[in-house]
């Protein structure tokens, strides 16, 4: 989803894609990050070149596979 013009992510993203391993969101206009708590298989997240202003306290909690 690089350069997709995204400004937000669905709050239930991880409920819809629980086996997601790589989430590449670079070069968008994302301001708020939802919790990735239920994305337990997530290994990589690309967030470079966004407008992140707010990160939930639980955003990266329990992501034991994250590299």
N, C-alpha and C positions, 0 to 999 in steps of 0.2 A: 504493500500500500504506500510505497514511497512516492512522493510528489502527487498524491491523489487529491489534494485540495481539502483535506479533512480539517475541521475545526473542533471536532468532538468525537468521542468514542461512545458506543452504546454502553450504558452502565451494566448490562447483562452480557457483555461480550464473552466472558469466561464461562458463563452458564451455557451459551450457545456453542462454544468451541472448547470444551474442557480438555481435549487432547492436543491443543495447539502447542507447538514446540518453538517456532520462530515467529516473532511479531515485528515486522520492519515498518516503522512509521515515520522515518526520517523525511525531512523537507515537506512538512505540512504546517498547519497553523494551529496545532493542538495547544490549548491553554490549560485544561484540567485533565488530570489522569485519574481514572476510576481505579478501584481496587482490582488487582489481578489475582486476588486471593484464591479463587477457584481454578486458576490456570496452573495447576500443580505440575504439569509436564513442561511448562515454559522454560526453555533453556537460553534463549537470546531475545533481547528487546532492543530495537534500534529507535532512538528518540532524538537523534541529532537534528539541529536546525528546526526546532519548533518554538512556540511561544509559551512554554510551560510556566504557569504562574502559581498553580496549586496542585499539590500532591496529597492524596488521602493518606492518613497515617497507616492504613492497612494495605497500601498499594503493593508493596513488595513482600509482605508478610507471608511466610510459609512457602516461598519459592525456592525450595531446596535444590532444584535442578538448574537454577540460573547460574550461568557462567559469566 
